[in-house]
Amino acid sequence: MLEPLYTAAEMRAAEERYPGWPDTVPELMERAGAAVAEEALRRFPHARTFTAVCGGGANGGDGRIAAERLRAAGRRVLVVDAKAGERDLGRPDVIIDALFGTGFSGAPRPPAAELIERINAASVPVVAVDLPSGVDASTGEVAGAAVEATVTVTFHGPKVGLAVAPGRFLAGEVVARDIGLEPVDTEHRLVTAAILGLVPGKRPSDNKYTAGSVLVVGGAPGMTGAAALAAEAALRADAGYVTLAAPAESLLVLQALVVEAVKRPLEEAAAAARRAGALALGPGLGRGPEAKALVRRLLQETSLPAVVDADGLYGLEPEVTAGRGAVTVLTPHAGELARLLGTDSAWVSAHRLAAARAGAERFGCVCLLKGADTIVAAPGQGALVCGLGPPSLATAGSGDVLTGVVAAFLAKGMEARLAAAAAATACARAASLGPGRGLVARDLLAFLPQALDAPV
């Protein structure tokens, strides 16, 4: 359900627990190098020539052992010693990237950056040793040049930098190989589909209210689709009762879009909250002062679990969420989180783990940063990384669906951090069941029940 994601320090701790360490380091390196060679031969059986680009550290040692194994398998191998200033990569069929390992952080120095650019310009498959050179293993951050790998052979377990962007996008396919280390506790965890097993189903004793009652607040004229998607998503995520509070002029449109949801005018939202188990604030709400005041009022005057998204995030202030007597989940994309933190979206995209954690700490609540590597952060806790979503999820309205699913899971009584991670996983699974191209947000609604019912 929650698998370990290792930082550089946690990997060092695992290695230091190995019997006989540090005298047994050569033994571990032998296994690591052999694993790289085996994977390279399996992936590229017709490759005859390899170039191993090796740095001066342990990662370079792994690469040299891989080169020896490849030679023993009858392949021609050129070893490029980066520390000695060698630059000629030859004309390989495959490159082994063993320049930097888990201890690397920051930007490569110019000679190493030039070598990385040569690797990327070679236009041949690249097998990265442990992680692509230039990627920070503990954060996924890339401060300068970085290798674009075809496949990454990582040891013991995946690193944070292989799951979190931008490092995630440079790793290619990640293969974790066992080299004989024992597990250690990790701060951050990778979410698997098994988390959906935590979502409560309807019990024989439930009625429509106890099965999960959600109030969606939004749907201004011209933006009714967002509120409709969130409301129907809550129903498809197995909530028993959904109320949609929207401006009076939107109610007829919403009646046609979501037949099953009860409709109330926006001024009755506070009254509707009395029968709700969770709030979903913001989808298509608008950004005027009245909308901002309503979000503030509902958060401050109710003790309901709440998910705040889209327009609900606009102008949101930390004291509104930090002082609540109930859990709150924020679900921003990079631009929305940048606005909440007073920075720009480029910084958030470059420092996604740090940004999600900063959002959680600043607002005193769960912060779900949307993306291919959706990150769920909570104050004082490690992050959960949900990386199952296919590229097809990059479509308008998918965030509104996510909001509805989070609200449904909160209404069912799930702990906020797990509800957010489970909702991201459910949406990812629904997208995987839908069309690869041309998926629209409404497709997610059709596949959500199947995503929840499928074995985990």
Long-range contacts (C-beta under 8 A, 24 or more apart in sequence): 1-191, 1-192, 1-194, 1-195, 1-197, 1-198, 2-189, 2-190, 2-191, 2-192, 2-195, 2-384, 3-157, 3-158, 3-189, 3-190, 3-192, 4-157, 4-158, 4-183, 4-184, 4-185, 4-186, 4-189, 4-190, 5-157, 5-158, 5-159, 5-160, 5-163, 5-186, 5-188, 5-189, 5-190, 5-385, 6-137, 6-156, 6-157, 6-158, 6-159, 6-160, 6-184, 6-186, 7-137, 7-138, 7-159, 7-160, 7-186, 7-187, 7-188, 8-102, 8-103, 8-105, 8-137, 8-138, 8-159, 9-138, 10-184, 10-185, 10-186, 10-187, 11-102, 11-137, 11-156, 11-159, 12-102, 13-184, 14-156, 14-181, 14-182, 14-183, 14-184, 15-181, 17-181, 17-182, 17-184, 18-180, 18-181, 18-182, 25-58, 28-179, 28-180, 28-181, 29-58, 29-61, 29-62, 29-65, 30-65, 31-179, 31-180, 32-62, 32-65, 32-129, 32-130, 32-155, 32-177, 32-179, 33-61, 33-62, 33-63, 33-64, 33-65, 33-66, 33-68, 33-69, 34-65, 34-66, 34-69, 35-153, 35-155, 35-177, 35-179, 36-62, 36-63, 36-65, 36-66, 36-69, 36-96, 36-98, 36-127, 36-129, 36-153, 37-65, 37-66, 37-67, 37-69, 37-70, 37-73, 38-69, 39-127, 39-151, 39-153, 39-175, 39-177, 40-66, 40-70, 40-94, 40-96, 40-127, 40-153, 41-70, 41-73, 41-75, 43-125, 43-127, 43-150, 43-151, 44-93, 44-94, 44-125, 46-93, 47-75, 47-92, 47-93, 47-94, 47-125, 48-75, 48-76, 48-93, 49-75, 49-76, 49-77, 49-78, 49-90, 49-91, 49-92, 49-93, 49-94, 50-75, 50-76, 50-77, 50-78, 50-92, 50-93, 50-94, 50-95, 50-96, 51-77, 51-78, 51-79, 51-80, 51-89, 51-90, 51-92, 51-94, 51-95, 51-96, 52-77, 52-78, 52-79, 52-80, 52-95, 52-96, 52-98, 53-80, 53-82, 53-89, 53-95, 53-96, 53-97, 53-98, 53-99, 53-115, 53-119, 54-79, 54-80, 54-81, 54-82, 54-98, 54-99, 55-82, 55-83, 55-98, 55-99, 55-100, 55-101, 55-112, 55-133, 56-82, 56-83, 57-100, 57-101, 57-103, 58-101, 59-98, 59-99, 59-100, 59-101, 59-102, 59-129, 59-130, 59-133, 60-98, 60-99, 62-98, 62-101, 62-129, 62-130, 63-96, 63-97, 63-98, 63-129, 64-98, 66-96, 66-98, 66-129, 67-96, 80-115, 82-111, 82-112, 82-115, 85-111, 87-114, 87-115, 87-118, 89-118, 89-119, 89-122, 92-122, 92-124, 93-124, 93-125, 94-124, 94-125, 94-126, 94-127, 95-119, 95-122, 95-124, 95-125, 95-126, 95-127, 96-126, 96-127, 96-129, 97-126, 97-127, 97-128, 97-129, 97-132, 97-133, 97-147, 97-149, 98-129, 98-133, 99-133, 99-147, 100-133, 100-134, 101-129, 101-130, 101-131, 101-137, 102-130, 102-131, 102-137, 102-138, 102-159, 103-137, 104-133, 104-134, 104-135, 104-136, 104-137, 105-136, 105-138, 105-143, 106-136, 106-143, 106-144, 107-134, 107-143, 107-144, 107-145, 108-133, 108-134, 108-144, 108-145, 112-145, 113-144, 113-145, 116-145, 116-146, 116-147, 117-145, 119-147, 120-147, 120-148, 125-150, 125-151, 126-150, 126-151, 126-172, 127-151, 127-152, 127-153, 128-152, 128-153, 128-171, 128-172, 129-153, 130-154, 130-155, 130-159, 131-159, 131-161, 131-162, 131-167, 131-171, 132-167, 132-170, 132-171, 134-170, 135-161, 135-162, 135-166, 135-167, 135-170, 135-171, 136-161, 136-167, 137-161, 137-162, 139-164, 139-167, 139-351, 139-353, 139-354, 140-164, 140-165, 140-166, 140-167, 140-168, 140-352, 140-353, 140-373, 141-166, 141-167, 141-350, 141-351, 141-353, 142-166, 142-167, 142-170, 142-350, 146-170, 148-172, 151-175, 153-177, 155-179, 155-181, 156-181, 157-183, 158-190, 160-188, 160-353, 160-385, 163-190, 163-373, 163-385, 163-387, 164-352, 164-353, 164-373, 164-375, 164-385, 165-349, 165-352, 165-371, 165-372, 165-373, 166-349, 166-350, 168-372, 168-373, 168-387, 169-372, 186-382, 187-382, 187-383, 188-353, 188-382, 188-383, 188-384, 188-385, 189-382, 189-383, 189-384, 189-385, 190-384, 190-385, 190-387, 191-376, 191-384, 191-385, 191-386, 191-387, 191-388, 191-421, 191-424, 191-425, 192-388, 192-425, 193-388, 193-425, 193-429, 193-456, 194-456, 195-418, 195-421, 195-422, 195-425, 195-456, 196-422, 196-425, 196-426, 196-429, 196-451, 196-452, 196-456, 197-456, 198-414, 198-418, 198-422, 199-238, 199-409, 199-412, 199-414, 199-422, 199-426, 199-452, 200-412, 200-413, 200-414, 201-238, 202-238, 202-240, 206-240, 207-240, 208-240, 208-241, 209-240, 209-241, 209-275, 209-277, 210-240, 211-238, 211-239, 211-240, 211-241, 211-412, 212-238, 212-239, 212-240, 212-241, 212-277, 212-278, 212-408, 212-411, 212-412, 213-239, 213-240, 213-241, 213-242, 213-243, 213-275, 213-276, 213-277, 213-278, 213-411, 214-239, 214-241, 214-242, 214-243, 214-276, 214-277, 214-278, 214-279, 214-280, 214-404, 214-407, 214-408, 214-411, 215-242, 215-243, 215-245, 215-269, 215-272, 215-273, 215-276, 215-278, 215-279, 215-280, 215-304, 216-242, 216-243, 216-244, 216-245, 216-261, 216-280, 216-283, 216-404, 216-407, 217-245, 217-246, 217-266, 217-269, 217-279, 217-280, 217-281, 217-282, 217-285, 217-294, 217-295, 217-298, 217-312, 218-245, 218-246, 218-280, 218-281, 218-282, 218-283, 218-284, 218-285, 218-310, 218-311, 218-312, 219-244, 219-246, 219-247, 219-250, 219-254, 219-283, 219-284, 219-285, 220-246, 220-247, 220-250, 220-284, 220-285, 220-286, 220-291, 221-247, 221-249, 221-250, 223-283, 223-284, 223-285, 223-286, 224-250, 224-253, 224-254, 224-257, 224-284, 225-257, 225-284, 225-397, 225-400, 226-283, 226-284, 226-310, 226-397, 226-400, 227-254, 227-283, 227-284, 227-285, 227-400, 228-254, 228-257, 228-258, 229-283, 229-397, 229-400, 229-401, 229-404, 229-441, 229-442, 229-445, 230-280, 230-283, 230-309, 230-400, 230-401, 230-403, 230-404, 230-407, 231-258, 231-261, 231-280, 231-404, 232-257, 232-258, 232-260, 232-261, 232-404, 232-445, 233-400, 233-401, 233-402, 233-403, 233-404, 233-405, 233-408, 233-444, 233-445, 233-448, 234-280, 234-404, 234-405, 234-407, 234-408, 234-411, 235-260, 235-261, 235-404, 235-408, 236-404, 236-405, 236-445, 236-448, 236-449, 237-404, 237-405, 237-408, 237-409, 237-423, 237-426, 237-448, 237-452, 238-408, 238-412, 238-449, 238-452, 239-407, 239-408, 239-411, 239-412, 241-275, 243-272, 243-275, 243-276, 245-269, 245-272, 266-294, 269-294, 269-298, 270-297, 270-298, 270-301, 270-302, 273-298, 273-302, 273-304, 276-304, 276-411, 277-304, 277-305, 277-410, 277-411, 277-412, 277-413, 278-304, 278-305, 278-306, 278-307, 278-407, 278-408, 278-410, 278-411, 279-304, 279-305, 279-306, 279-307, 279-407, 280-306, 280-307, 280-309, 280-403, 280-404, 280-406, 280-407, 281-306, 281-307, 281-308, 281-309, 281-312, 282-308, 282-309, 282-310, 282-311, 282-312, 282-313, 282-403, 283-309, 283-310, 283-311, 283-312, 283-400, 283-403, 283-404, 284-310, 284-311, 284-400, 285-310, 285-311, 285-312, 286-311, 287-311, 287-314, 287-315, 295-320, 296-320, 299-324, 299-328, 300-324, 302-326, 305-329, 305-410, 305-411, 305-416, 306-410, 307-331, 307-403, 307-406, 307-407, 307-410, 307-420, 309-399, 309-400, 309-402, 309-403, 310-336, 310-399, 310-400, 310-403, 313-339, 313-340, 314-339, 316-340, 316-363, 318-362, 318-363, 318-364, 321-363, 321-364, 321-365, 322-363, 322-364, 322-365, 323-364, 324-365, 327-365, 327-366, 327-410, 327-415, 327-416, 328-363, 328-365, 328-366, 328-416, 329-365, 329-366, 329-367, 329-368, 329-406, 329-410, 329-416, 329-419, 329-420, 330-359, 330-363, 330-365, 330-366, 330-367, 330-368, 331-368, 331-370, 331-399, 331-402, 331-403, 331-406, 331-420, 332-359, 332-367, 332-368, 332-369, 332-370, 333-369, 333-370, 333-371, 333-399, 334-369, 334-370, 334-371, 337-367, 337-369, 353-383, 356-383, 357-383, 365-416, 366-416, 366-417, 366-420, 368-402, 368-406, 368-420, 368-424, 370-399, 370-402, 370-424, 374-424, 376-417, 376-420, 376-421, 376-424, 378-416, 378-417, 381-417, 384-417, 384-420, 384-421, 386-421, 386-424, 386-425, 386-428, 388-425, 388-428, 388-429, 388-432, 389-424, 389-427, 389-428, 389-431, 390-428, 390-431, 390-432, 390-436, 392-431, 392-434, 392-435, 392-436, 392-437, 392-439, 393-427, 393-428, 393-431, 393-439, 395-439, 395-440, 395-441, 396-440, 396-441, 397-440, 397-441, 397-442, 398-427, 398-431, 398-441, 398-444, 400-441, 401-427, 401-441, 401-444, 401-445, 401-448, 402-427, 405-448, 426-451, 426-452, 427-451, 429-454
